[in-house]
Amino acid sequence: MTKKTWLIKRNAEINSNQYKTKKKGIQWYTQTVAINDFKSSRKPAGSNSKKGDIVYIYQTEVGIWGRGKVVSGCEDVKNFHQFYNIRDVIEFSKTKAKYKNDSFWGNVILGKLFDKEDNKFTLSIFEVKLEIEILDQHISVHEKRIPSGQVSWSELVNGIEEIKTKKNELSGIIPPSLRHKIQTKFNLQLNQELVLDIDHHVPKSIGGPGNIEENLVPLNPSINRYKGAKIPEGLFEVANEYPEIILKDEFKLLQKKERDKLRIEEDYPFLEFKTAQDEAMRIVEIVNSFEFDEAKKFYKKVRAKIYKNMI
């Protein structure tokens, strides 16, 4: 029988492993689905995975860090569980669940069951036993190519190649090798051991690229949190250099007097996200359609409006 290939997608923060060392060997993974139907038999994503199938482990914002195989899957009925009240779910998570992670189970209970009445819903749980190997180098992926969007377990019909980031392609994911390069270079310049956050200068939330140096800035974590998804004013300043492509009549924020109305603080070169979002997204969409080298040049100019000596 032909083996299937699966992508397991995990949110680092929900699973409390953002900064933890990845582990190889035998591990249990869990999928859940909650339905407003006491008699539902719907199964969680991934519940068709069988012993011998190939799996890749993808962590959001990082890339694919592990590859492995299914040791015990849907062929074993003991890997399936159903619950109809929150009390039993809590008891299961504390005593019998193979995957021990309070953050994960707390998210299931608060995110999926907080508004459910006992005996008026079905929570289906699938536990799968995997043998994982850690990849020597992470695989950078293009999130828009991940099958089924946000589904955390999906089949890769054409294998891992279908979701890899291609050469000379703009994507929101920062390749781990580039992240390491930037952090190492700036840590050496500071002559001290210091872990720096990597900020998408033009935010990922409006389509800004993450896989090119020209849009990345190493920041102190507290400064990065304050900056958040605020939009650099330089995006609009540089856009003015492309009058034949980015038309002034269609973007009022190309005018400084209009940007001044949205400034969070005097002389602070970032604009409030919500109020500048629409025009910024439209400009970024245009820039991302440029030839790759031209797009990189644009983002480098935007970053240089604030960080003149970057890389």
N, C-alpha and C positions, 0 to 999 in steps of 0.2 A: 504494500500500500504506500502511495506517495506521501512523504512527510510534508507537512505544512510549515510555513515560516510566519512567526508572529512578532509583532512589536508591542512591548509592554511600556506604556507611558506613565511616568510617575512625576508628580509635583513634589519638588524637594522640600518645600516648606511644610506641606501637609503631612508628609511622611517623616519629618524631623531628621532628615539626613543630608541637609544642604552642605554641611562642612565635614561630614563624617567620612572616614576612609571606606571605600567600597570593599565589600567582602566577596571572596570567591567561595565555591563549595556548594553544599546543599542548602537551599533556602526555600521557604514557603511564601507564596504570593497569594493574595486574596482579592477577589472581585465580588462586588455586591450590586444588587439592584432592588429598589423599593417600588412597589406598585400599590396603588389605591384599590386593591381588590383582594379580598380575603382568600379567594380561590385561584389566584393567578399561578400559572406554572412557568412564567417567563424566566429564562435563565440569564445570568450575568454575561457580559462580554467575555470572550475567551473560554467559555465553558465547553467548547467543542475541541479544545486542544487535547491531544493524546500523547501517550508515552512515545518518546522518540522525536516528536516535533521540535523544530529549531525555534529559539526565542532570542530576541535582542532586547536589552534593557535601555530605555531612553529616559534621561532626566531632563526636564524642561530647563531651558536656559543654558544647558551644558552640552548635550549631545548623547550619543550612544556610548556607554562605558562598558557594557558587558554583553557576552554572547553565551548561550547555553542550550540545554535541551530539557524537555519535559521528562521527568522521572515517573511521576504519577499524575494522571489527569482525569479526563472524563470517563475513562473506562472503570474507575473505582467509584462506586456510589457513595462511599464514605466521605468523599470530597465535596458532597452537596449537602446543604443545610437550608431549612426554611423556618422562619419565625414570624409570629403574629402579634407580639407585644414587646415593648421596649425592655421590660424587665428581663426577659429571656435573652435578648440580644446582649445586654450588659453582662449577664451571668456567663454567656458563651465567650464573650471577649476576654473576660477575666480568668476563665478556667480551662476551656477546651480549644479555643482558637489556636491554630498553629502559628499564625503571624502575630507576634507580641509587639504591639505598638499603640500606646495610649492616644497619640495624636491622630493616627489613622482611624481608630474606633470612635474617638470623640467626634471626628468629622462625619462619620457615618451616622451617628446618633443625632448630632445637632443639625447636620446638613440634609439628611434624608428622612429623618424620623421625627423631627421636632414638632411638626404639625399633624402627625398621624395619631389616630385613635386606636387603642388596643382592639384587636380582633376585627379591624376594618382595613388592614393592609397585609401585604406579604413582603417580607424581606428575604430574598434569595441570596445565598452565599456559596461561592465556589472557591475551594482551596486547591492550589496546584503546587506540586513539589517540583522544584527546578534544581538543576546542577549548573552553576554559573562560573564562567571564566572571565577574568578582567582583561579587557583589551589593552594592548601596549599603548595604543593611541586612540583617543576618542574619535568617533565618527560624527562629523558635523552634518546635520540634516536640515532640510528646508521644511519648516513647520506646515506650510500650506500644502505640502504633498503628503502629509501623514493621512492615511486612509481614515474616513469617518470623522474627520475633524477632531473633536475633543474626546472621543472615545478612548479610554485608557488601555484598551487591549484590542488590537486589530490585526487582521491578516495581511501580510505583504504578498500579494499575488505574484508579483514579478521579482521578489526578493529584495534585498537591502538596497540595491542600486536605484530603485524607483524613488527613494526619498533622500538620497544623498544630495548635499549641496554641490552644485556643479562649479567648475572653474570659471572665474570671471562672472560671478552671479551675485547679485545683491540679495541678502537674506538677513533676517533679524537675529539669527543665532551667531554668537561669537565663537569661532573655532577655538577649542581649548589651547592649541599651540599658540595662537595669537594672544589669547588672554595671558598665558604664561609669559610670553615674550614681553608684553607691555608691563606686567607687574614686576618682572625681574629687572628690566631696564631702569625703571623708576626707583625701585628699592635700592639698586646699586648707586644711583645718583644721590639718593638721600643718605647713603652709607650706613644703613641700619636695616634690621629685620623688621619689615612693616608690611602687612597685608593690606593692599589697597583695593577698594571696589573699582570695578570698571563701569563707567557711565556711558550710556548711549547719548552723545551730546544732542543730536536731533533724536528725540525719543522714539523708541520702538513702537509706542502706542499710536503714533501718527504715520508709521511706515518707514521710519528712519532705519538705515542699514546697521547691522551689527557685525558683519563679517569683513569689514575693512578698517584699517588703522585710522583712516581719515575722519572717522566719526566717533572714535573712542577716546575717553579721557580717564586716567586713573585719579580717583578722588578719595579723600578720607570718608569713611562710611557715614559719619554724621552729616557732612556736607552733601554727600550724594542723596541722602534721604530728604534733605531740605530742598535740593534741586528737583528731585522727583521727575515728574513728566512735564515740568515747565518748558516752554518753548524758547530757544535762544533767539534773541532779536536779530542776530546775524543772519538767520535763515532768510528774513525778508530783505535785509540789506544786500546780500549777495544775489538774491532773486532779481533785484533791480539791474543787475549787470546783464540780464538776459531779456531785454525789452521786446524782442521779436518773438519770443517763445512764451514768456510769462507776462501777460498783458496787464499794464497798469490799471486799465479800466475795470478789470475783473477782480482786483485785489486791493482793497482800501488800506490794508496794513503795510503796503509798500510805501505809504506816506508816514514819515516820522511822527507827525502830529497825531495821527490815528493810533500809532503804537504807544505814544505817551499816555494815552487814556487807559491803556491796559497794563501799564507798568506797575509791578507789585511794590517796588521801592524806588526812590529816586536814584538814578545812576545804576540800578541793578539791571543787567543785560538779559533778563528773562521775562517772558510774558506769561500771564495766567493761562493755564492750559485750556480750560473750557471755552474762554472767550476768543482765543486765537486758534482753536483746534481746527475749525472748518477750513480756513484759508491755508493753514500750515499743511494740512493733509493733502489739499489739492496741489500745492506747490511741490510737495515731496513726491506725489504720484507722477508729476511731470518730470522731475529730476530723475526718478528711478527708471524712466523710459529712455534716458540718454544712453549713449554708448558707455560701456563700463568705465573707461578711463576718464571720460568727461564727467560722469557722476561722481567719481572719486575726487576729481579736482574741485567740483562744487562743494562737497562736504568738507574738504580740507580748508577751503576759504571760509566757510561758516565757522569752523572750529578756531581758525586763526584770528577771528574777530576778538576772541577772549584769550586764547592760549597761543600766543605768537611763537613760542619756542618749542612747541610740541613735536617730538620725533622728527 
